[in-house]
Amino acid sequence: MGWGDFIRLFRMLFGSRDPDLDEIQKLGLLAVKIGQVFALSIDFLGAEKCRKLAGLYSRQNKLHPEAFEALIAQNGGDEFLSKFAEFDRSPFAVASVGQVHRARLRNGSDVAVKMVKGDLRPSFERDIARVVGLDKIYRELPHHTIVFADDYRSSIQSIFDSKELTDDISFYIRNSSVTDPYVAPKGRSGLYVLVPAPNQNSGIDREKQKFEFRDRVIRKIVERTPLKDLESHIIAEQMMTPLDWEKKSNVYLGATFNLAHTLTQMLYFRPHNGFEEIDNMYLVGGGTHPGSGLPTIYESARISSNIISEKYGVPYRKPSDLSEKSGVRNRQVHHRAPEETIELEPAGK
């Protein structure tokens, strides 16, 4: 699969038309596997498109008789077949990488024999190398990097007040390959870049502006980080805008961090974990108490589960208070004696 093939594949997956399964199969094994994975993402692509993609599991073609005989020959030919008293040349199951045949060993044991459709590993690894993003590892960049806008206050105001895309942006980069060498093939890496932007209330034409904004982000990364040759090492990329989050994942207004932490949407004023309008409904996530961000989202789940446990008399471990968590009760604090003094030498001596 070349770069153009990946573009065609993702247009089929995320476009408005039904995916062409024949075309996906022509793109090769990696394309089929990606399609099969997305077939399970009903919350991301929708039920109808996932139902279509699920056809990739059942419409695999068995090897042509000539190709099958050639495969037998590659695996020892008559010597291979001599191990079996019976061998059914018609497969009873077919998958993207191989097919399964019924057979009986000479001792009378019934077995299933999986025949792999040729050596797919080189082409599969080559295609995988193209999808991870970069053809090098930036070891000079740590796992987490946050870069703030030159005028941070103005940048925040452009997001929440004027609701416009500006050149002075903040961004976060996750360079996980420096920590985990297995997130990409050897010598390659993938970067995750997060850029704060106005939500769908802004009226921004995402389809019209997203590529120009993408170029703006790349320029800023090149200017303000060690990734000076980033553009020339990008093999593949995927971009998610607030419009994508809204349409494909049903995120309200594309606001992935949910309700802002303004005074009227904090603490008690945030939606309660126990839903107030409907009995026996409980909320979990960044839009409820205590707020957005992964640790607080986990905390919201714990709060909701504790409320349910308390309602139905189910024992649960109650959270400890802050002093117990910090170990203050078990820690002796040493104070300097009142009469103790410290003399400071004058500077320059």
Buried (B, 14 or more C-beta within 10 A) or exposed (E): BEEEBBEBBBEBBBEEEEBEBEEBBEBBBBBBBBBBEBBEBBEBBEEEBBEBBBBBBEEBEBBEEEEBEEBBEEEEEEEBEEEBEEBEEEBEEBBBBBBBBBBBEEEEEEEEBEBEBBEBEEBBEEBBBBBBBBBBBBEEBEEEBEBEBEEEEEBEBBBEEEBEBBEEBBBEBBBBBBEEEEBBBEEBBBBEBEBBBBBBEBEBEBEEEBEEBBEBBBEBBBEBBEBEEBEEBEBBBEEEBBBBBBBBBEBEBBBBBBBEBEEEBBEEEBBBBBBEEEEEEBBBBBBBBBBBEEEBBEBBBBBBBBBBBEEEEEEEEEEEEEEEEEEEEEEEEEEEEEEEEEEEEEEEE
